[in-house]
């Protein structure tokens, strides 16, 4: 039986760097260099999520149309070459429309690469024994968080001495290095070096058959019900971009401080992944998410303290309070995602691993898109701009209160733990696929 690909966490580590390194540079570039207002920034950054809502398309393409006899490696290499060209072009661009188009292309290409990694991850996860379920996901997501950790800290430090466009040039170098590494590891040697049939020559189902298989799998209540719940929970409006503008324009946080906050945020995600693996992977769904919703609502209101400057009255520095806030919220967010991703991987039928897993994850990404647009509309409605944060407190409270709506959707969640549901579903329902 195939063993999980030992190099898979390495690629996830690189993906974490590729996702995080340009993030702060792009946000500062749009807000400061291009003078974009807060609501427009929130809407555009939400639009960057759009390709991630179309992950099933990338999955279907790679499942149906292998390149050079392989379904993953050539797409990984090609995607990184496109990223290299995109970041290089962005490093030399100063036009707002061109920059936005290139950022959208970079987001789309990175999404495609992410789908290829996820498909390899799913193939590896399906060979795990029930006693180790979720282990390969934890390793890979931990590696991704670790890469983002390094990039967040490094990106903030780099922006102290380099311009945003110079950082984009470094992103091009990273993409080129990943393309070379992928070519030297995934395309060299025997196909058995991959976790499963990444280079198989067994006849594959047609695209229509794959769509039918995905539809059949998603009819399982144990999959679509938790997916719908998490969508409702994650689709509530976000005040994140307004808070970012507040930190930059009102509190005058330096790129180094913002990078440190990103470092703490991704370190907390790494901690959350480990906590789920050790403490909560066997916790019943409904109990687990009931606690998550309530705690996230309570912690989601803490930015009010920072906006109102109460922390200064208590003798707590702004940066220190912001770091603590990011720490707890990121741990919680990481813990909330893990059970759904583990279940999705366990339920993927052979042959459509990339497509089904990408479909599930795209539901969560679509929730982020809705959340971003909702936040942009509320930001404009409350009159929060790059220079006026008078109504930022009610904006934060409105967004936080909306997350409690998810409590009404708790009955959507099936009873039992992730392990029980995966075992029951695979033995009774997927046998008919």
Secondary structure, 3 states (H helix, E strand, C coil): CCCCCCCHHHHHHHHHHHHHHHHHHHHHHHHHHCCCCHHHHHHHHHHCCHHHHHHHHHHHHHHHCCECCECCHHHHHHHHHHHHHHHHHHHCCCCHHHHHHHHHHHHHHHHHHHHHHHHHHHHHHCCCCHHHCCHHHHHHHHHHHHHHHHHHHHHHHHHHHCCHHHHHHHHHHHHHHHHHHHHHHCCCCCHHHCCCCCCCCCCCCCHHHHHHHHHHHHCCHHHHHHHHHHHHHHCCCCCHHHHHHHHHHHCCCCHHHHHHHHHHHHHHHHHHHHHHHHHHCCCCHHHHHHHHHHHHHHHHCCHHHHHCCHHHHCCCCHHHHHHHHHHHHHHHHHHHHHHHHHHHHHHCCCCCHHHHHHHHHHHHHHHHHHHHHHHHHHHHHCCCCCCCCCCHHHHHHHHHHHHHHHHHHHHHCCCCCHHHHHHHHHHHCHHHC
